[in-house]
Amino acid sequence: MNTIAQHCDAVAKANATIYGLAASVFSSDSMKARRIARRIRTGTVWINTWGAISEDFEEGGVKGSGYGYLCGPRAIEEFQALKVYVEQDHTQSAH
């Protein structure tokens, strides 16, 4: 793809799907690839590669491709719940 219209059309088609797990952008211009990747609504965008996964980075989908993350701090947060305790000390008298 060489024109802005073609790039916009590709991004629009990628974003028109109900899924959003991952996408790949291939380009010899890494800055252009990053600009396009930022516009694609998926949990992961690979640039000049496909399917690279690692336990060192978070993975997650959007839209119909799931909720939540695998690996990383956000994955751990999925299994945590905030609990607040409020206790009044009745042993002290009010002055």
N, C-alpha and C positions, 0 to 999 in steps of 0.2 A: 504494500500500500504506500502510495506516495502523496496523496492529497489529504488535506484536512477533512474534507467531506468524507473520504473513505475511512479515516480514523474515527470520525464521529459516528458513522454508520456501524462500524465494527463494535464500538463501545455500546451503542444503543441496542444492537442485537444481543450482545452479551448480557446486558442489564435487563432485557425484556423477558428473560426466562424466569420461572418461579424458583429456580435453584440458585445457589450461591456458595458452593463449597470451594472451588478453586478455578483459576484461569491461568493462562500463560500468554506472555507477550514476547515476541521475538523481533529484535531490531538490532541493526549495527550501531544505532544512535542510542546510547544508554539513557541520556536525558529525556529523549522523546519517549522511550519505553516506560520510564518512571512516570512521566506525565499521563500517559495512557493508563498505566496500571492504577494510578490514584483514582481514576474515574470509574473503574470497574468495581461493581458492588459484589465482592466475594470475600470470603474469609481469608483466602491466601491468593496471592498473585506471584507466580514465578516469572522471572525475567531471564530470557535466553536459556531456559531449562524447563523441565517438566517433572513433577513427581518427587522432587527433592524434599524429604521429610527428615526430621531429627527430633530427638527428645529434648534438645536444647532450646527449641523455640515453640511457641504456642501455635496450636492449630485450632481452627474453628470455622464453622459455616454460618451463613446468614440466609435469610429468607427460608425457603423450604428445605434447605440442606442442614438444618439442625440448629440447636441452641446450645451454647456452652463452648467450652474449650478443652482441649487435650494438652497436657504438659504445661509447665510454667505456673506462675503464681495464680493466674485466673482460674486454672483448672482446680487448684486446691481450694480457692474461694468458693467454688461450686458446692463443696461438701461442708462448708462452714456456715454456721448461723450465729448471728449476733444475739446475745442474751444480756439483758440489763437487769441488775438487781438494785432495788431501792430499799433501804432499811432505815427505819427511824430508831434512834437510840433513846429508849425510854428511861434509861438510868440517869440521865442528866435532867435537872429541873430547868424549866424555862425561866429566865430572869427578865 
